[in-house]
């Protein structure tokens, strides 16, 4: 399993626009092999921004990398740079190989 995350420092006055943009976009994630689940997370409010993160679970790193080279990826990101400024800086990507998973069933 592989987890791909992007952190976004969203300008305080743009938080509502950021959430609306993400909720209304066509993700195309279901069109590619290995996609498991997506979450958009809202974190703490800081002095000059709100922290958000996208969290996507993939069956494998190869599946995630295939997504980044796919037409579905290009289609889901088309026009992403055309919006009004929403961020402080660029999104910060972090990828993680899953080493251990404990589910509710296994913990019981």
N, C-alpha and C positions, 0 to 999 in steps of 0.2 A: 504494500500500500504506500502511496505517496501523497503528501499534503502540500499544496501550493498556496501560498499566502501573499497578498499584497497589502501593505499598510499605506493609508492615505491620511495626510494631514489636511483636513478640509477647513477652509476659511469659515469662521464662525457664521457669518451672514449667508453662506452658501450651503449650509448643511441640509436644509430642506430641498434645495435644487439638486444636490448630490443624491439624496435618497430617492427623489422622484426619477432622476435619470436612470439609476440602477434598477428600480422597480419596473420601469417601463421599457427597458431595452430587451432586444431579442438576443438571448444568450447563445443559442445553437449548441449548447453543451450536450443535449440529449442525442445529437447527431453523430457523436464520435465515440469510438470504442473506449472502454475503460473508465468513463465518467461514472462516479458514484453519487456525489452529493455536493451542493454548493450552499454556502452561508455568507450573508453580508452582515458583518458585526459592527456595532456601534460601541466605542470605548469611551474613555473619560474625556471630559472637556478640559482643555488647557487654557492658558491665558490668551493665546491667539488662534486656536484651532480646536476642532473636534477630531478625535482619532477614530478612524474606521479601518476595518480590515475585510478583505474578501478571503474566504477559506474554502478551498475546493479539494475534495478527496477523489483520488484516482486509484485505479486498481494497481498501477505501476508507474514508475517514472517514465518508462518508454511511452505509455499511453498519454501522459501529460505532454511530453515532448512532441508526440504526434499531433496533439491538439494545437500546439503552438505553430505548427507548419501547415495546418489544414485550412481549407477554404472556409469552414465554419468559424474558425478563429478570426480570419480576416473580416468575415461578414459581421461578427459580433462586435468588433472594434472599429468598424467603419464609422467615421464621423466623430470618434471619441475626442479628438483634439479640437473639434470645431465648436465646442461649448465655451461659454464664458469661463473665465478663470475660477476654478473651484478649489484648487490645491495650493498649499505652500510647498514648493518643490515638486519633485516627481514621485510617483508611487514607488515604494520600496518592496522589491520581490524577495521572498524567502521560500526555499523549497526544503522539505523534510522527508526523509525516508522513515517510515514507521518501524520502530524497533520492538515495541511491546504494545499490545492492546489488551485491556481488561474490560470485558463486557459485564453487564448486570448478571447474566446467566452464569458466567465463569466465577464471579465473585461470591455467588450464593453457596 
